[in-house]
Amino acid sequence: MPNTSVQAAAEGLPITQILSRDPLTPRGRVSCDIEMAELRKMDMKELRDLRKVLYTVAEVISGFCCQPRFLTEDGKSYNAAGNVLEEICDFLGSYEQAAVNISVAAKPETSSEVEWRGWTILSFEADCSEDLAPFAVKAAEFVRDEAEARSREARRPMVAPDMEVAR
């Protein structure tokens, strides 16, 4: 295989990464990503609990954003600190949406997992919903799904634990 030449940064390629670290940057991770693989590992209750916390923290940050100290002098837009808080709030909302998306895509087997899945999705829908009727329909569907899962569990034969033979 013949050697091919590769253009170097000194020859005109743009440098996409800063080679030295800003001395004021804290150690450790300095950016955040939505960890979809970690979300997929969670059970339905964990996803529900995570969603609730993300929503609550985003609401608290959103409340702070409305305070005058995070607005410009004219009060019509965020100042620099307010913009940072808004970005954090947006990230939390995206993480929350990802947790809900994982729940929507899930196919839980047990009635308890079906119930937690329902709570995760319904609590998100309740926070976003403007009309009661479509929300009530979704709630009824989740109640039906849970009842079907409980019915399947009740019909499964009970397997007795292995018994040791007495000698």
N, C-alpha and C positions, 0 to 999 in steps of 0.2 A: 504494500500500500504506500503510495507516494506521500511525502510530507506536504502539508498545505500550510500556507502562511496564515497567521491569525493577527488581526489588527490589534495593536496595544493602545491603551488609554493615551499614552503620550503621542500617538499618531492620530488622535482626533476622536476617539470614542468618548462619549460623555461618561463622566464618573457619576454613578448613581448612588454611591454610598459615601458618606463622610468617613474619612479614614481615621480621624481622631475624635475622641469622645469629648463632648462639652463637659468641662470640669464641674459644672453645677448640676449636671444630671445625676439623679440618685442611682445608687447601685441597684442591680437587679432588673427586673422587667420594666420597660418604659412604654410599652404599648399593650393594648388588649385586643384579643380576638375572641370570637364566639367559638367555644370548644364543642363543636357538634359531636365529635366522637365521645366526649365525656357525657354530653346530654343523652346520647343514645344508650349509654350504659346504665342510666338511672331507671329505677322503677317508677311506676306512676305516682306513688305518694311523694317520692323525692322531687319529681318534676312539679307536682302541685305545690309543694313547700317552697321550692326555688322560685316559682312564678310569683307566689304571694310576696316573698321578700323583695324580689326585683321590682314588682309593682309598687310596694310600699316605699322603698328607697327612692324610686323615681318620682313619686308623688311628693315626698319630702323635699327633694332637690327642686322640683318644679315650684313648690311654695317659696323656697328661698329665692328663686329667680325673680319672683314678683316683688321682692323687697327693693326699696329705693336704692340701697347700696349696690345693687347689681344692675342698675339702669343708668343710662346716660343722663346728663343734666336735664334734658327736656323730657325724660321719662318715657320716650317713645320706642326705645330699643335697648338691648342689653349693652352694658359696658364690656370690657375685655374679660373680666371675671365672670360676668353673667353668661358670656358666650361659652366659656369653658364649662360652666355648670350645665348649660343647655346641651352641649356635646355629650357630657357624661349621661345626662338624662336620656338623650336619644340612643346612646349605646345600651343603656339598661333596658329601654323599650325594645330594642332589636333582640337582645338576649332573651327577654321575656317572650317575644314572638317566636323565637327559635324553640324555646321549651314547649310552647303550645303546639307548634308545628310537629314536633316529635310526638307529642301526645295524640294529635289528630291522626298521624300515620300509624300509630301503634295498634296492634291487634291483641289486647290483653285476653288472657284465658280465664283467670279466676274472677269471681264476682267482686272481690275487694279491689283488684286492679282495674276492673271495669268501672267501679264506683269512683276511684281516685282519678281515673282518666276523665270521667264525666265532670267531676268537680274542677279539674284543671281547665278544661275547655269552657265550661259554663261560667266560671268566675271571670275568665278573660272576656267572654262574650258579654257578660253583665256590665263590665267596665266600659265596653265599647258600644253597647247597644243603645239605640234611641227609641225602638219600638218594642212593646211588651209581647205582642202576639208571636212574632218569629222566635223570640227568646223562649217563650212558653212552649212552643213546638219542639225546640231543641231540648229543653229540659225534659219534656215527656218522652222524647226518643231515648235520652240517656237513662231514664227510669225504666223504660222497656228493656233496654240492653242489659241493665243490671239484673232485672227480674229474670230474663232469659238465662243469664249466666248462673244465677242461683238455682234455677230449675235444672239446668244441666248438671250442676254439682250434686243436687239432691238425687238425681237419677243414677249417678255413678255408683257402682257397687263398692262397698267398703272393703278394703283389703286389710285382713287381720295381720298384725305384726308377726314375724316369725317366732314361733314358740319353741323353746328348747325342750327336748325330750328329757324327762327326769330319768335318772339311772337308778 
